[in-house]
Amino acid sequence: MKQLYFNFKNGLFFKGSFIRNSSVFASGAIGAYLIGFLFTPFITRIYNPEDYGAFALFNALLAFISSIMSFNYASALLLTKSKAEFYRLARVVLVIAVLITAILLVLISLFKTSIVHLFNLNKISNYLYLLPILGLFSILQLIADKLNIYKKEFKVNAIAKLFSVGGGKGVVLFIGYNFGSVIYGLISGEVIIRVLNTFLLLNREVKTFFTNLFSDIKKNKLIATAKDYKNYPTYIFPTTILNQLSIHAPVFVISYVYLSEELGYYSLAMSLLGIPVQVIGFSIGKVYFQKASETYNSKDLLLFKKQLINLFYLITIVASIGYSIVFSFGNQIFTFVAGSKWTFAGEVAQLLSISLALQLVGTVIGPVLMVIRKEKVQFYASIVGSIIFICMIITGVYKNLIFRDFILLIAIGIAIKDLLLIFFTFIKVKYISVKHVFFSLLIIGLIFYSSYLLFIK
């Protein structure tokens, strides 16, 4: 705790410190999600749960396609040791993404009717061609994002997030206000966010970026670079596919088995509950990944251990307090924020709150396994967790559960997945006891139980 206090007290005032970089980087994410949150009361009063459900299905498909676009080579960009090596690996990512985009566009052109019928995609059938194109933009966005992190230009990333989300949400509101609840309004906003964010991330270096990226694309160099990072498509990529399937399996199943309206409730609940995961988890997680890599590569294992433990307990406490508020007042929060037609989304959020607290912790801590070069462990932990989760989802469908019980099943599955990841992380980091995992569970349990006694019972 003494080290944590020292880091907090001094880190904010030193340029390049972990906490300062985290603060700058997270400020963009916090601001962007705050903008999105501020738009939510207006958007949810225009768009109905059914349209939200259809948009959730579109976004789930887009997220899955984006996740397979680079075979996970993009995950290794921050581990490169020079700017030249960064661009060599980025070219591998780009070539793979372009090839997959072309293949998907051909498949959609040839089998669109069959795909729509097989997966019940009637409500988004007119927008299928956008999926691979937006997936390609997601890869360009990812490369630019990691390049800025690599150069420690966190302010550029922050500004890009703010303006792209503001522009996208503005488009959603404009279309909804003028044309009512229409799905293309929600999808148009997503298009604006991804495209605008890509170019804003590049700032004034658009020409330089694309010149460096597209120059010197030679087969032998691409193959050599791909071999250097072969662990990522071999171990991390299958993990990503399983993770994406498990993350979006509820959306696919709800859209197929339950009503689009119920998918809308689930979508809004996960969207709002996911804000802390995105803001705190991914923003701080990205910066911590870069800082942890530097510390670990310098062989200062004692400092590496202290950083991990301090961050672990800090994020556990923050997540528990935040999500216990949702656990206690979910109905009231969602009714106030989104309107009376979204009250049931608050009940869904209450059921999911504890599992999202664990997910936030796992999101921040998870990248440690890549830092210490234990990709295989992450691979096996994710496989086991995802298989358990998917089996639980299938069981829920087989048992023909009512919607509330199915949501509770999803919550239990999410908790199991993230607990496995956290547990294996602490097992593999030398000189750190797994007792910290049990202490964190005790902290989460005490905070949520206290909220139950104070506000629910």
Residue pairs with C-beta under 8 A, 6 or more apart in sequence:
1 310
3 306
3 310
4 310
4 313
4 314
7 18
7 19
7 307
7 310
8 19
10 17
11 17
11 18
11 19
11 20
12 19
12 20
12 23
13 20
14 20
16 152
18 287
18 288
18 291
18 307
21 152
21 154
21 287
21 290
21 291
22 283
22 284
22 287
22 288
24 154
24 155
24 158
25 149
25 154
25 157
25 158
25 283
25 284
25 286
25 287
26 279
26 280
26 283
26 284
26 287
27 158
28 154
28 157
28 158
28 159
28 160
28 161
28 162
28 283
29 158
29 161
29 278
29 279
29 282
29 283
30 279
30 283
31 158
31 161
31 162
32 161
32 162
32 164
32 165
32 166
33 165
33 275
33 278
33 279
35 162
35 165
35 166
35 169
36 165
36 169
36 275
37 272
37 275
37 337
39 169
39 170
39 172
39 173
40 272
40 337
40 338
41 337
41 338
41 339
42 173
43 169
43 172
43 173
43 176
44 52
44 268
44 337
44 338
44 339
44 341
44 342
45 338
45 339
46 173
46 176
46 177
46 180
46 181
47 176
47 181
47 185
47 186
48 181
48 261
48 264
48 341
49 260
49 261
49 262
49 263
49 264
49 265
49 268
49 341
49 342
49 345
50 259
50 260
50 261
50 264
51 181
51 182
51 183
51 186
51 264
52 186
52 263
52 264
52 267
52 268
53 254
53 255
53 259
53 260
53 261
53 262
53 263
53 264
53 266
53 267
54 123
54 124
54 183
54 260
54 263
55 183
55 186
55 187
55 190
55 267
56 251
56 255
56 263
56 264
56 266
56 267
57 121
57 123
57 124
57 251
57 252
57 255
57 263
58 124
58 127
58 131
58 183
58 187
58 190
59 190
60 248
60 251
60 252
61 124
61 131
61 248
62 131
62 134
62 135
62 138
62 190
63 244
63 247
63 248
64 244
64 245
64 248
65 104
65 131
65 132
65 135
66 134
66 135
66 138
66 139
67 240
67 241
67 244
68 100
68 237
68 240
68 241
68 244
69 96
69 97
69 100
69 101
69 135
69 136
69 138
69 139
70 93
70 96
70 97
70 139
70 142
71 96
71 232
71 233
71 237
72 232
72 233
72 236
72 237
72 240
73 89
73 92
73 93
73 96
73 226
73 229
73 232
73 233
74 93
74 139
74 142
74 143
74 146
75 232
75 236
75 370
76 89
76 229
76 232
77 86
77 89
77 90
77 93
77 143
77 146
77 147
77 150
78 146
78 149
78 150
78 289
78 290
78 293
79 293
79 370
80 86
80 88
80 89
80 150
83 150
85 225
86 147
86 150
87 212
87 213
88 221
88 225
89 225
89 229
90 143
90 147
90 213
91 213
91 214
91 216
91 217
91 221
91 222
91 225
92 222
92 225
92 226
92 229
93 139
93 142
93 143
94 139
94 140
94 143
94 213
94 214
95 217
95 222
97 135
97 136
97 139
98 136
100 132
100 135
101 132
101 133
101 135
101 136
104 131
104 132
104 135
105 129
105 132
105 133
107 115
108 115
108 128
108 129
108 131
108 132
112 125
112 128
115 121
115 128
116 122
116 125
116 128
119 252
119 256
120 255
120 256
121 128
123 183
123 260
124 183
124 187
126 184
127 183
127 184
127 187
130 187
130 191
134 190
134 191
134 194
137 194
137 195
137 198
138 194
140 198
141 194
141 197
141 198
141 201
143 213
144 198
144 201
144 202
144 209
145 157
145 201
147 209
148 154
148 156
148 157
148 201
149 157
149 286
149 287
149 290
150 290
154 287
156 200
156 201
156 203
157 201
159 200
160 197
160 200
160 201
160 203
161 197
163 196
163 200
164 192
164 193
164 194
164 196
164 197
164 200
165 193
165 197
167 192
167 193
167 196
168 189
168 190
168 191
168 192
168 193
168 196
169 189
171 185
171 188
171 189
171 192
172 185
172 186
172 188
172 189
175 182
175 184
175 185
175 188
175 189
176 182
176 185
179 185
199 206
202 209
226 233
231 375
232 375
235 375
235 376
235 378
235 379
236 370
236 375
236 378
236 379
238 379
238 383
239 378
239 379
239 382
239 383
239 386
242 382
242 383
242 386
242 387
243 382
243 386
245 386
245 390
246 385
246 386
246 389
246 390
246 393
246 413
246 417
249 389
249 390
249 393
250 266
250 393
250 410
251 263
251 266
251 267
253 393
253 396
253 397
253 406
254 262
254 263
254 266
254 403
254 406
255 263
257 397
258 403
258 406
262 403
264 345
265 342
265 344
265 345
265 348
266 345
266 348
266 407
268 334
268 338
268 342
268 345
269 334
269 345
269 346
269 348
269 349
269 352
270 352
272 334
272 337
272 349
273 323
273 326
273 349
273 352
273 353
273 356
274 356
276 319
276 322
276 323
276 356
276 360
277 356
277 359
277 360
277 363
280 315
280 318
280 319
280 360
280 364
281 359
281 360
281 363
281 364
282 363
284 311
284 315
284 364
285 363
285 364
285 366
285 367
288 307
288 311
288 364
288 367
289 367
289 370
289 371
291 307
292 304
292 307
292 308
292 367
292 368
292 371
293 371
295 303
295 304
295 307
296 304
296 371
296 372
301 430
301 431
305 429
305 431
305 432
308 365
308 368
308 429
308 432
309 432
309 436
311 364
311 365
312 361
312 364
312 365
312 436
312 440
313 436
313 439
313 440
313 443
315 360
315 361
315 364
315 365
316 361
316 440
316 443
316 444
317 443
317 447
318 360
319 356
319 357
319 358
319 360
319 361
319 444
320 357
320 443
320 444
320 447
320 448
321 447
322 357
323 353
323 354
323 356
323 357
323 360
323 448
324 353
324 357
324 447
324 448
324 450
324 451
325 333
325 451
326 333
326 349
326 350
326 353
327 350
327 353
327 354
327 448
327 451
327 452
327 456
328 451
328 452
328 454
328 455
328 456
329 455
330 346
330 347
330 348
330 349
330 350
330 353
331 343
331 346
331 347
331 350
332 346
333 346
333 349
334 342
334 343
334 345
334 346
334 349
335 342
335 343
335 346
338 345
347 404
348 407
351 404
351 407
351 408
351 411
352 407
352 410
352 411
352 414
353 448
354 411
354 415
354 444
354 448
355 410
355 411
355 412
355 413
355 414
355 415
355 418
356 414
357 444
357 448
358 414
358 415
358 418
358 419
358 422
358 444
359 414
359 418
361 418
361 422
361 440
362 417
362 418
362 419
362 421
362 422
365 421
365 422
365 425
366 378
366 421
366 422
366 425
368 425
368 429
369 375
369 377
369 378
369 381
369 424
369 425
369 428
370 378
372 428
372 429
374 428
377 424
377 428
378 421
378 424
380 424
381 420
381 421
381 423
381 424
382 417
382 421
384 420
385 416
385 417
385 418
385 420
385 421
386 417
388 413
388 416
388 417
389 413
389 414
389 416
389 417
392 409
392 410
392 412
392 413
393 409
393 410
393 413
395 409
396 405
396 406
396 409
396 410
401 409
419 437
419 441
422 437
422 440
423 434
423 437
426 432
426 433
426 434
426 436
426 437
427 434
